[in-house]
Amino acid sequence: MILQEQLLQVLAPYRGQRGALIPVLQKAQETLGYLSEATISEIADFLSISRNEIYGVASFYAQFRFERQGKHTVRVCQGTACHVRGGRRIMERAMQELGIRPGETRPDYKFSLEKVACFGSCALAPVMVMDKTVYGRMTTVKVKQLLTEYEEA
Protein backbone atom coordinates (compact mmCIF):
# COMPACT_ATOMS: atom_id res chain seq x y z
CA MET A 1 0.00 0.00 0.00
CA ILE A 2 2.85 2.39 0.83
CA LEU A 3 4.37 1.64 -2.59
CA GLN A 4 1.14 2.64 -4.32
CA GLU A 5 0.91 5.89 -2.35
CA GLN A 6 4.52 6.88 -3.08
CA LEU A 7 4.12 5.94 -6.72
CA LEU A 8 0.86 7.86 -7.11
CA GLN A 9 2.64 11.02 -5.95
CA VAL A 10 5.35 10.42 -8.55
CA LEU A 11 2.89 9.63 -11.33
CA ALA A 12 0.25 12.31 -10.71
CA PRO A 13 1.93 15.11 -12.74
CA TYR A 14 2.14 12.75 -15.74
CA ARG A 15 -1.51 11.71 -15.94
CA GLY A 16 -2.50 11.21 -19.55
CA GLN A 17 1.04 11.74 -20.87
CA ARG A 18 1.83 8.40 -22.47
CA GLY A 19 5.07 9.83 -23.91
CA ALA A 20 6.39 10.61 -20.44
CA LEU A 21 7.69 7.10 -19.81
CA ILE A 22 11.36 7.97 -19.31
CA PRO A 23 10.72 10.85 -16.86
CA VAL A 24 8.24 8.63 -15.00
CA LEU A 25 10.81 5.83 -14.73
CA GLN A 26 13.46 8.29 -13.57
CA LYS A 27 11.19 9.77 -10.90
CA ALA A 28 10.01 6.34 -9.75
CA GLN A 29 13.57 5.09 -9.40
CA GLU A 30 14.66 8.28 -7.66
CA THR A 31 11.82 7.88 -5.15
CA LEU A 32 11.88 4.11 -4.65
CA GLY A 33 15.54 3.31 -5.35
CA TYR A 34 14.91 0.84 -8.18
CA LEU A 35 12.19 -0.39 -10.54
CA SER A 36 10.53 -3.42 -8.99
CA GLU A 37 8.05 -5.63 -10.86
CA ALA A 38 5.25 -4.07 -8.81
CA THR A 39 6.41 -0.56 -9.74
CA ILE A 40 6.57 -1.44 -13.42
CA SER A 41 3.05 -2.94 -13.26
CA GLU A 42 1.69 0.22 -11.62
CA ILE A 43 3.36 2.44 -14.23
CA ALA A 44 2.04 0.24 -17.05
CA ASP A 45 -1.51 0.54 -15.72
CA PHE A 46 -1.16 4.28 -15.12
CA LEU A 47 0.20 5.04 -18.61
CA SER A 48 -1.88 2.37 -20.36
CA ILE A 49 1.13 0.69 -21.92
CA SER A 50 2.40 -2.87 -21.63
CA ARG A 51 4.93 -4.03 -19.08
CA ASN A 52 6.98 -5.39 -21.98
CA GLU A 53 7.20 -1.93 -23.51
CA ILE A 54 8.38 -0.52 -20.19
CA TYR A 55 11.00 -3.25 -19.77
CA GLY A 56 12.11 -2.67 -23.37
CA VAL A 57 12.72 1.03 -22.72
CA ALA A 58 14.14 0.68 -19.20
CA SER A 59 16.54 -2.14 -20.10
CA PHE A 60 17.91 -0.08 -23.01
CA TYR A 61 19.25 2.60 -20.64
CA ALA A 62 22.02 1.78 -18.15
CA GLN A 63 20.62 4.26 -15.63
CA PHE A 64 17.67 2.04 -14.69
CA ARG A 65 18.00 -0.69 -12.06
CA PHE A 66 15.67 -3.63 -11.51
CA GLU A 67 17.17 -4.79 -8.23
CA ARG A 68 17.35 -3.13 -4.85
CA GLN A 69 20.60 -1.24 -4.33
CA GLY A 70 22.62 -0.77 -1.18
CA LYS A 71 22.28 2.22 1.11
CA HIS A 72 25.68 3.35 -0.19
CA THR A 73 26.92 2.99 -3.76
CA VAL A 74 30.65 2.58 -4.25
CA ARG A 75 31.86 3.41 -7.75
CA VAL A 76 35.47 2.76 -8.75
CA CYS A 77 36.88 4.36 -11.88
CA GLN A 78 38.60 2.06 -14.34
CA GLY A 79 39.38 4.72 -16.97
CA THR A 80 42.84 5.09 -18.47
CA ALA A 81 44.30 7.55 -15.93
CA CYS A 82 42.86 5.60 -13.00
CA HIS A 83 44.02 2.31 -14.48
CA VAL A 84 47.58 3.61 -14.91
CA ARG A 85 47.60 4.92 -11.34
CA GLY A 86 46.29 1.76 -9.69
CA GLY A 87 42.54 1.69 -10.28
CA ARG A 88 42.57 -2.10 -10.48
CA ARG A 89 44.11 -2.36 -6.99
CA ILE A 90 41.45 0.04 -5.68
CA MET A 91 38.70 -2.14 -7.16
CA GLU A 92 40.27 -5.32 -5.79
CA ARG A 93 40.49 -3.82 -2.30
CA ALA A 94 36.87 -2.61 -2.45
CA MET A 95 35.76 -6.10 -3.54
CA GLN A 96 37.79 -7.67 -0.71
CA GLU A 97 36.45 -5.30 1.94
CA LEU A 98 32.81 -5.50 0.77
CA GLY A 99 32.78 -9.18 -0.13
CA ILE A 100 31.03 -8.48 -3.44
CA ARG A 101 31.94 -8.02 -7.10
CA PRO A 102 31.06 -5.08 -9.39
CA GLY A 103 27.35 -5.08 -10.16
CA GLU A 104 26.47 -6.73 -6.85
CA THR A 105 24.87 -5.58 -3.62
CA ARG A 106 25.72 -6.93 -0.20
CA PRO A 107 23.03 -9.13 1.35
CA ASP A 108 22.59 -6.58 4.17
CA TYR A 109 21.87 -3.88 1.53
CA LYS A 110 24.47 -1.54 3.02
CA PHE A 111 26.68 -1.33 -0.09
CA SER A 112 26.50 -1.79 -3.85
CA LEU A 113 29.67 -1.85 -5.95
CA GLU A 114 29.98 -0.53 -9.51
CA LYS A 115 32.78 -0.30 -12.05
CA VAL A 116 32.77 2.96 -14.02
CA ALA A 117 34.62 3.66 -17.28
CA CYS A 118 35.50 7.28 -16.40
CA PHE A 119 34.38 10.02 -14.02
CA GLY A 120 36.28 12.77 -15.80
CA SER A 121 38.38 13.44 -12.69
CA CYS A 122 41.62 12.19 -14.22
CA ALA A 123 43.81 14.67 -12.32
CA LEU A 124 42.66 12.98 -9.09
CA ALA A 125 43.32 9.41 -10.28
CA PRO A 126 42.70 6.85 -9.00
CA VAL A 127 39.16 7.88 -8.11
CA MET A 128 36.43 6.26 -6.02
CA VAL A 129 32.98 7.79 -5.57
CA MET A 130 30.91 7.03 -2.48
CA ASP A 131 27.29 7.93 -3.17
CA LYS A 132 27.87 11.39 -4.69
CA THR A 133 31.18 12.28 -3.04
CA VAL A 134 34.37 12.00 -5.10
CA TYR A 135 37.50 10.72 -3.38
CA GLY A 136 40.69 11.17 -5.35
CA ARG A 137 44.23 9.88 -5.11
CA MET A 138 42.91 6.71 -3.53
CA THR A 139 45.12 4.08 -2.00
CA THR A 140 44.19 0.63 -0.76
CA VAL A 141 44.57 1.91 2.82
CA LYS A 142 42.20 4.82 2.11
CA VAL A 143 39.66 2.38 0.61
CA LYS A 144 39.56 0.37 3.84
CA GLN A 145 39.32 3.53 5.99
CA LEU A 146 36.55 5.03 3.89
CA LEU A 147 34.47 1.86 3.78
CA THR A 148 34.85 1.47 7.54
CA GLU A 149 33.61 5.04 8.06
CA TYR A 150 30.54 4.44 5.90
CA GLU A 151 29.93 1.03 7.50
CA GLU A 152 29.79 2.64 10.95
CA ALA A 153 27.70 5.64 9.89
trRosetta pair geometry for C-beta under 8 A, 3 or more apart (Angstrom, degrees):
i j d omega theta_ij theta_ji phi_ij phi_ji
1 4 5.8 -52 -154 33 36 111
1 5 6.6 33 150 -18 66 105
2 5 5.7 -56 -151 37 35 111
2 6 6.3 32 155 -16 69 106
3 6 6.0 -59 -148 39 28 107
3 7 5.9 23 157 -16 65 115
3 32 7.3 49 -136 -117 85 130
3 36 7.8 -63 -141 54 141 137
3 38 6.0 24 142 120 158 133
3 39 7.0 -114 -176 -76 117 78
3 42 7.5 -165 137 -33 103 153
4 7 5.7 -61 -142 43 27 110
4 8 6.1 33 157 -27 65 106
4 42 6.6 -170 -113 -116 70 141
5 8 5.8 -50 -145 29 28 112
5 9 6.9 29 154 -18 59 102
6 9 6.0 -58 -161 32 32 111
6 10 6.7 28 147 -15 65 107
6 31 5.8 167 166 153 110 126
6 32 6.5 125 120 -76 137 94
7 10 5.5 -55 -151 37 38 113
7 11 5.9 27 156 -14 71 113
7 28 6.4 26 -126 -124 87 100
7 31 7.6 161 -89 95 50 142
7 32 7.3 9 -76 -52 86 132
7 39 6.3 -171 -100 -130 133 79
7 42 5.1 32 143 124 158 154
7 43 7.6 -113 -168 -60 123 75
8 11 5.8 -60 -137 45 30 106
8 12 6.1 53 160 -49 65 95
9 12 6.1 -30 -144 1 26 119
9 31 7.8 164 81 -135 105 156
10 24 7.2 106 141 -154 102 68
10 27 4.6 159 -162 131 105 113
10 28 5.3 123 138 -83 158 63
10 31 5.2 -117 -76 -1 130 157
11 14 5.7 -83 -165 50 55 104
11 15 7.1 83 145 -65 83 70
11 24 6.4 40 -110 -141 74 110
11 28 7.8 31 -60 -75 84 102
11 42 7.6 -127 -44 140 149 104
11 43 7.1 -165 -95 -110 123 68
11 46 5.0 -60 -164 -172 149 161
12 15 6.2 -16 -163 -33 39 106
14 17 4.7 -100 -168 52 71 116
14 20 4.3 -149 -146 98 118 153
14 23 6.9 173 -90 93 133 110
14 24 5.3 -109 56 -81 175 106
14 46 7.8 67 91 141 105 122
14 47 7.5 -28 131 -87 117 100
15 46 7.7 -92 -107 -179 63 97
17 20 3.9 46 119 -13 115 123
17 47 7.8 -53 82 -123 54 96
18 21 7.5 0 166 -44 49 92
18 47 5.5 120 -123 -175 60 93
18 48 6.7 -57 -101 61 108 93
18 49 6.5 122 -153 -48 96 114
20 23 5.1 -55 -173 52 84 109
20 24 5.3 91 124 -31 90 102
20 47 7.4 -147 62 -113 84 124
21 24 5.6 -64 -147 38 27 113
21 25 6.2 25 159 -18 67 106
21 43 7.8 93 -138 164 76 122
21 47 6.5 91 -88 -165 81 171
21 49 7.1 -35 -89 41 123 159
21 53 7.9 -98 -118 131 156 103
21 54 6.8 -153 -156 -112 121 75
21 57 5.7 38 131 99 137 170
22 25 5.7 -52 -144 36 32 110
22 26 6.3 33 155 -20 64 106
22 57 6.8 -122 -76 165 79 128
22 61 7.7 89 -130 -17 106 158
23 26 5.5 -53 -144 37 33 114
23 27 6.2 31 158 -17 67 106
24 27 5.9 -56 -146 39 28 108
24 28 6.1 29 155 -20 64 109
24 43 5.9 136 139 -142 127 118
24 46 7.9 -177 -158 92 147 130
24 47 6.8 -152 22 -57 174 133
25 28 5.7 -54 -142 38 29 112
25 29 6.2 25 160 -15 64 108
25 35 6.5 -11 -153 -87 91 137
25 43 7.1 56 -80 -145 70 165
25 54 7.4 160 -82 -160 119 95
25 57 7.2 -164 -29 110 156 115
25 58 5.6 -164 -145 -95 150 102
25 64 6.0 -27 160 -103 126 127
26 29 6.1 -60 -148 39 26 106
26 30 6.2 28 154 -21 64 110
26 63 7.5 1 -105 125 89 133
27 30 5.5 -54 -144 36 30 114
27 31 6.2 24 158 -14 65 110
28 31 6.0 -62 -148 41 27 107
28 32 5.8 -15 169 17 67 117
28 35 6.3 66 110 -101 119 85
28 39 5.6 134 173 -178 131 125
28 43 6.4 -58 -57 -70 160 128
29 32 6.5 -70 -123 57 24 84
29 33 6.9 -72 -171 101 58 11
29 34 6.1 18 -136 -118 85 19
29 35 5.6 -43 -81 -49 95 86
29 63 7.8 141 87 139 163 88
29 64 6.2 -138 -69 -128 153 71
29 65 6.7 119 -144 38 124 84
32 35 7.6 100 80 -86 124 38
32 36 7.2 -97 145 1 139 101
32 39 6.0 -168 69 -92 167 144
33 65 7.9 -58 144 77 61 127
33 68 6.4 32 118 -138 126 68
33 69 5.8 -146 174 37 101 96
34 65 4.4 -74 -125 99 96 102
34 66 6.4 107 173 -154 110 7
34 67 6.0 -86 -167 81 159 21
34 68 5.4 -139 21 -91 144 37
34 69 6.0 150 -55 -10 115 89
35 39 5.2 -132 -154 86 58 131
35 40 5.7 71 167 -58 103 94
35 58 6.0 -84 64 -159 169 154
35 64 5.8 -1 1 -173 134 104
35 65 6.6 150 17 80 81 50
35 66 5.6 -44 72 -103 89 58
36 39 4.6 102 51 3 75 101
36 40 7.1 -140 95 -3 41 86
36 66 7.6 115 -100 -166 29 60
36 68 7.9 19 -77 -59 100 84
37 40 5.7 -55 -148 38 32 111
37 41 6.3 35 152 -21 65 105
38 41 5.7 -53 -149 35 31 113
38 42 6.5 32 153 -19 64 104
39 42 5.8 -55 -151 35 31 111
39 43 6.3 29 153 -17 66 107
40 43 5.7 -54 -146 38 32 111
40 44 6.2 37 153 -24 65 105
40 51 5.5 80 140 -141 109 93
40 54 5.2 161 -157 110 98 143
40 55 6.8 41 -158 -62 148 81
40 58 7.6 -96 -107 2 116 157
41 44 5.6 -53 -147 33 30 114
41 45 6.5 28 155 -16 64 105
41 51 6.2 -13 -92 -91 59 122
42 45 5.9 -57 -152 38 30 109
42 46 6.1 28 153 -20 65 111
43 46 5.6 -57 -143 39 31 113
43 47 6.0 4 166 4 68 112
43 54 6.0 117 96 -118 121 149
44 47 6.6 -70 -139 50 21 90
44 48 7.9 72 165 -102 53 7
44 49 5.7 -107 -142 78 67 63
44 50 6.1 -6 -149 178 121 16
44 51 4.7 -48 -69 -70 156 65
44 53 7.7 130 -119 53 98 95
44 54 5.6 -102 -75 -17 92 137
45 48 7.4 16 -174 -75 28 46
49 53 4.8 -87 162 70 111 141
49 54 6.5 127 103 -48 112 88
50 53 4.6 104 61 0 84 98
50 54 7.2 -147 101 -1 51 83
51 54 5.5 -55 -153 37 38 113
51 55 6.2 37 151 -17 70 105
52 55 5.7 -53 -144 39 32 109
52 56 6.2 39 153 -25 64 106
53 56 5.5 -51 -149 32 30 117
53 57 6.6 25 155 -13 64 104
54 57 6.0 -58 -150 39 31 105
54 58 5.9 19 158 -11 68 115
55 58 5.9 -59 -133 46 28 105
55 59 5.6 22 169 -16 67 115
56 59 6.5 -57 -135 38 17 103
56 60 6.8 26 155 -30 55 107
57 60 5.9 -58 -160 21 30 116
57 61 7.3 2 158 0 63 106
58 61 6.6 -72 -157 44 33 95
58 64 4.2 -112 -168 118 87 166
58 66 7.5 108 132 -68 129 98
59 64 7.2 -89 -72 77 30 124
59 66 7.9 1 -87 -40 85 129
61 64 5.4 78 84 0 97 101
65 69 6.0 23 137 -48 166 111
67 105 6.9 -163 127 8 115 133
68 105 6.8 -143 99 93 71 170
68 109 6.3 -31 132 -120 118 121
69 73 6.2 -11 172 -79 128 106
69 105 5.8 -159 -142 -95 40 136
69 109 7.7 99 117 -154 30 86
69 112 4.6 -51 -160 -31 84 152
70 73 6.4 150 65 -76 94 56
70 105 4.8 -178 -42 -147 90 97
70 106 6.0 58 -96 31 128 88
70 109 5.2 177 -117 -175 59 47
70 110 5.4 -2 -161 95 111 24
70 111 4.3 2 164 126 166 5
70 112 3.9 -173 15 -25 102 75
71 109 6.3 88 -26 135 81 78
71 110 5.3 -29 28 -143 109 43
71 111 7.3 -38 50 -63 74 41
72 110 6.5 1 25 159 97 64
72 111 5.2 -24 72 -104 94 70
72 112 7.5 -172 93 25 47 68
72 130 6.2 -13 -174 -169 114 89
72 131 5.7 -73 -142 -54 74 94
72 150 5.2 62 -93 175 173 134
73 111 7.6 140 -99 -159 25 59
73 112 4.9 -19 -113 65 73 102
73 113 8.0 169 -161 -83 58 21
73 114 6.4 9 -178 2 101 117
73 129 7.9 -3 107 108 89 91
73 130 7.6 152 79 -159 51 41
73 131 5.9 108 44 -93 80 44
74 94 5.7 -178 142 -161 142 132
74 98 7.0 -148 33 -62 151 150
74 111 5.8 10 -7 -165 113 109
74 112 7.0 -178 26 85 71 48
74 113 5.0 -19 70 -109 104 67
74 114 7.0 166 87 25 52 70
74 128 6.7 -14 -168 -176 87 106
74 129 7.6 153 -158 81 40 54
74 130 5.9 -10 -105 -106 69 69
74 147 7.4 4 -93 -97 145 99
75 113 8.0 154 -86 -163 35 46
75 114 4.7 -21 -107 72 77 103
75 115 7.7 151 -156 -104 66 8
75 116 4.8 37 179 -22 110 126
75 119 7.6 121 120 -76 123 117
75 128 6.9 157 82 -163 52 55
75 129 4.3 -8 59 57 106 101
75 130 8.0 -161 25 -70 72 27
76 82 7.9 163 165 165 72 145
76 87 6.6 141 161 -169 97 87
76 90 5.4 176 -150 115 123 107
76 91 4.5 162 111 -87 155 80
76 94 5.7 -155 -52 11 138 155
76 102 7.7 -104 42 -92 107 112
76 113 7.5 0 -1 -168 106 91
76 114 7.5 171 21 86 66 52
76 115 6.1 -32 67 -113 87 57
76 116 6.8 168 75 23 34 86
76 126 7.8 8 -167 167 87 112
76 127 7.8 157 -154 97 47 57
76 128 5.2 -17 -104 -111 71 85
77 82 4.0 163 108 -42 106 168
77 87 5.7 -90 95 -129 71 130
77 116 5.3 -44 -100 77 55 100
77 117 7.8 -14 -151 104 69 17
77 118 6.3 56 -151 -123 107 33
77 119 5.0 -83 -86 -6 126 103
77 121 7.4 -139 -54 54 160 97
77 125 7.1 -104 92 -118 137 83
77 126 6.4 -172 67 -166 102 73
77 127 4.3 39 8 65 135 95
77 128 7.2 -129 6 -76 81 40
77 129 7.7 81 -39 -11 91 95
78 82 6.2 -109 -111 90 13 123
78 83 6.0 52 -175 -70 58 95
78 87 5.2 159 -112 138 47 137
78 88 7.3 67 -127 -75 93 64
78 91 6.8 19 -80 -49 103 142
78 115 5.4 10 -13 -172 132 99
78 116 6.7 156 16 71 81 44
78 117 6.4 -49 67 -116 88 32
79 82 5.0 82 55 21 74 106
79 83 6.6 -133 98 -13 30 94
79 87 7.4 154 44 -70 51 168
79 116 7.7 -29 -32 114 92 78
79 117 5.8 73 -79 153 82 52
79 118 3.4 76 -82 -94 137 84
79 119 7.2 -131 -5 13 134 61
79 122 7.0 -91 105 -92 134 91
79 125 7.7 -108 75 -105 99 122
80 83 5.6 -56 -142 34 24 113
80 84 6.3 22 161 -17 63 107
80 118 7.7 0 13 -92 73 116
80 122 7.8 1 73 -123 84 120
81 84 5.9 -55 -148 36 29 110
81 85 6.3 5 159 2 63 115
81 122 3.8 104 18 -150 164 94
81 123 7.9 -30 170 -46 158 25
81 125 4.0 -148 133 -47 98 158
81 126 8.0 177 120 -91 74 53
82 85 6.0 -71 -143 52 29 97
82 86 7.7 -78 176 67 58 48
82 87 3.5 71 142 -71 92 131
82 90 7.6 -70 -180 32 106 139
82 118 7.8 -179 6 -114 119 64
82 122 7.5 -112 -36 -121 75 62
82 125 4.4 -139 -83 -141 56 104
82 126 4.3 87 -151 -126 82 75
82 127 5.7 -83 -96 24 124 79
83 87 4.8 -55 -79 37 39 123
83 88 6.5 49 -139 -31 69 91
84 87 7.9 40 28 0 39 102
84 125 7.3 43 61 138 87 147
85 125 4.3 122 38 129 143 104
85 126 4.9 -165 97 -42 101 81
86 89 4.6 -37 -174 35 92 117
86 90 6.2 98 127 -25 85 92
86 126 5.1 -103 76 -23 78 138
86 138 7.8 -146 96 86 110 83
86 139 7.8 11 111 -118 152 53
87 90 5.4 -52 -149 33 38 115
87 91 6.4 37 153 -18 68 103
87 125 7.1 -55 -59 -163 103 98
87 126 4.4 176 -80 -129 67 122
87 127 7.8 -9 -106 37 104 58
88 91 5.7 -53 -150 37 34 111
88 92 6.3 35 152 -20 66 106
89 92 5.6 -52 -144 37 33 113
89 93 6.3 32 156 -19 65 105
89 126 7.9 178 58 7 87 169
89 140 5.8 -76 151 -64 105 109
90 93 6.0 -56 -150 36 28 109
90 94 6.4 29 152 -19 63 107
90 126 4.9 -167 -21 129 146 144
90 128 5.9 -148 172 -60 131 114
90 138 5.0 66 -116 106 132 131
90 139 7.9 -131 -92 -156 91 8
90 140 6.9 -143 -98 -82 50 62
90 143 5.9 166 -150 -69 72 134
91 94 5.7 -55 -147 37 32 111
91 95 6.3 32 155 -19 66 105
91 102 7.1 -20 -159 -54 117 115
91 115 6.6 29 -123 -104 135 98
92 95 5.7 -54 -148 36 30 112
92 96 6.3 32 152 -20 64 107
93 96 5.5 -52 -146 37 33 114
93 97 6.1 28 157 -16 67 108
93 140 4.2 177 -76 -139 154 88
93 143 4.4 108 111 79 127 153
93 144 6.7 -85 172 -48 118 82
94 97 5.9 -57 -142 40 28 107
94 98 5.9 8 165 -2 66 117
94 113 6.0 146 139 -131 117 125
94 128 7.1 167 -70 -128 136 135
94 143 5.6 -108 -67 -166 74 130
94 147 7.1 159 -128 -65 70 136
95 98 6.3 -67 -136 49 22 97
95 99 7.7 112 171 -64 53 6
95 100 6.6 -117 -140 80 66 42
95 101 5.8 27 -132 -103 118 49
95 102 7.5 -58 -84 -33 109 68
95 113 6.8 119 -89 172 66 168
96 99 7.7 17 179 -68 23 47
97 143 6.5 -171 -5 135 148 101
97 144 5.8 -171 -94 -106 137 67
97 147 4.9 103 139 78 144 165
98 106 6.1 -120 -180 -64 92 115
98 111 5.2 -110 -135 99 121 145
98 113 5.7 155 81 -54 163 128
98 147 6.8 -121 -63 -146 85 142
99 106 6.7 75 70 -113 99 101
100 104 4.0 -148 -176 94 112 121
100 105 6.9 -129 -145 87 163 1
100 106 5.5 -119 -36 -73 134 67
100 111 7.2 -178 28 100 136 103
100 112 7.9 -82 107 -141 156 37
100 113 5.3 165 95 13 109 126
101 104 5.2 76 56 2 65 126
101 113 6.9 -157 123 80 19 131
102 113 5.4 -102 -103 121 45 97
102 114 5.9 75 -154 -144 88 24
102 115 4.0 0 -138 -21 154 101
103 113 7.4 -32 15 85 30 77
103 114 6.9 82 -67 -110 44 62
103 115 7.6 -32 -35 12 81 93
104 112 7.1 -165 104 -146 36 67
104 113 6.1 6 59 44 73 98
105 109 6.3 17 160 -113 119 56
105 111 7.1 178 -150 99 61 45
105 112 4.3 -29 -98 -97 85 86
105 113 7.9 180 -87 12 40 66
106 109 6.6 -138 79 -44 79 16
106 110 5.5 -24 66 45 135 81
106 111 5.0 54 -2 54 121 81
106 112 7.6 -128 5 -74 71 43
110 151 6.8 55 157 -123 146 66
111 147 7.6 10 -93 -144 154 100
111 150 7.5 91 -85 117 109 128
116 119 6.2 59 117 -58 139 82
116 129 7.6 15 9 24 152 120
118 122 7.7 -11 -156 -66 105 93
119 127 5.3 -101 35 104 140 150
119 129 6.4 150 -104 -39 145 127
119 134 6.8 148 160 -121 151 118
121 124 4.5 -27 153 38 104 116
121 125 7.3 155 108 -56 74 64
121 127 4.9 100 80 -87 120 156
121 134 5.8 161 -75 -167 168 143
121 136 6.1 -124 148 -90 125 115
122 125 5.5 -9 -162 -34 48 115
123 136 7.8 -1 98 -156 65 149
124 127 5.3 70 100 -82 103 103
124 134 7.0 74 97 152 162 117
124 136 2.6 -71 180 -134 116 140
124 137 5.9 -92 -170 -28 68 72
125 136 7.2 -28 -27 -154 16 92
125 137 7.6 54 87 -80 27 49
126 136 7.8 165 88 -157 32 55
126 137 7.4 92 46 -124 54 17
126 138 4.9 -72 89 49 92 98
127 134 6.2 -24 -161 -164 113 95
127 135 6.9 145 -157 78 61 52
127 136 5.3 -24 -101 -105 82 67
127 138 6.6 138 -113 -7 14 114
128 135 5.0 -20 68 65 84 106
128 138 4.9 72 -2 -72 108 156
128 143 6.6 120 -33 -104 168 88
128 146 7.2 142 96 82 137 163
129 132 7.2 -13 179 -142 109 18
129 133 6.7 160 -158 79 67 41
129 134 5.3 -29 -102 -100 87 59
129 135 7.0 173 -92 18 33 75
130 133 5.2 -17 65 61 84 98
130 135 6.5 36 -1 -11 100 119
130 146 6.4 -150 -49 166 144 121
130 150 6.1 -142 -163 -71 139 146
135 138 5.9 76 120 -77 101 101
135 142 7.1 -177 159 150 130 126
135 146 6.3 -20 -90 -106 175 155
138 142 5.2 -141 -149 80 65 129
138 143 6.1 64 -178 -59 115 86
139 142 4.6 98 49 5 75 102
139 143 7.2 -129 95 -9 42 84
140 143 5.5 -44 -151 26 37 118
140 144 6.9 37 153 -16 64 100
141 144 6.0 -55 -157 35 33 109
141 145 6.4 31 149 -16 66 109
142 145 5.5 -56 -145 40 35 113
142 146 5.9 34 158 -21 69 109
143 146 6.0 -59 -146 38 25 109
143 147 6.2 19 160 -14 63 111
144 147 6.1 -60 -145 40 25 107
144 148 6.2 28 156 -21 63 110
145 148 5.8 -60 -151 35 27 112
145 149 6.5 30 152 -21 64 104
146 149 5.7 -51 -152 31 32 113
146 150 6.5 22 155 -10 65 106
147 150 5.8 -57 -146 42 34 106
147 151 6.0 42 152 -29 66 107
148 151 5.4 -50 -143 32 30 117
148 152 6.4 20 160 -12 64 109
149 152 6.2 -68 -152 40 25 102
149 153 6.4 33 152 -35 64 107
150 153 5.5 -45 -143 20 35 118
